[in-house]
Amino acid sequence: MQYDEALAHVRDHLTHPQVHRLRHAISLRHGILRDLRAALVTVGADIEITGQIDGMRYATGLTGTVQAIYDDKYADLLLTQSSTKALATGRGASAYPGAADVERYQLSGMPLGAFTATGVDEAFADLIGYLLTQATEQQLTELSTARARRTDQLAADLKRGDSVMLADMQRKYLAGLTGTVQAVDPAAKQFSLLLTEASTDRLRYHGRNNKIEIPADTKEFLLPRIAFACALITSTR
């Protein structure tokens, strides 16, 4: 069915139960479109804030590069120089005095749903579109298996000194943390990660309810026995 046919059918032929059910279908489609936009936002991607963020309407239009993604919902964004200058000149609720002291200011905990990736790889965009709109359940299973194999291939070269962001973690509060690989156990397919000071501070706060206690004077915390599949390598030694 083409759009004109769909519009005419909605206007002239829907029954009362169908009218009410169509609202759910429209909502689902809106969700798919939001998911498609968010799925194209990767670590390292250049983005523009195109959606409105509660309490930060002034952020719409700012641009930058994604530094980390947490729980597939939030991200840290390193603003471009021009957006940093715009933020530094804000007034009232939009005032960020610290932005005047740096070339590129970092915004933390921004909702992914407000981002639109720019300069997206066309093949990746086509793949995401196919997954969300066309793939059958069997195809999704096969694609998931292929993804797992590709993950193993990419993580096979992990070595001491590599910079890594944690991803696909069962313990969601660990996702998005960054650090440097300290040791690698190829037989167990595990590694240990020395967190950066910023990630240590984040874990100190979010880990309290998960039986992780980090002393206040600890600047870099060591996470042991992390699966290779959870390593998103951001730079190599």
Disulfide bonds with the S-S distance in Angstrom:
none
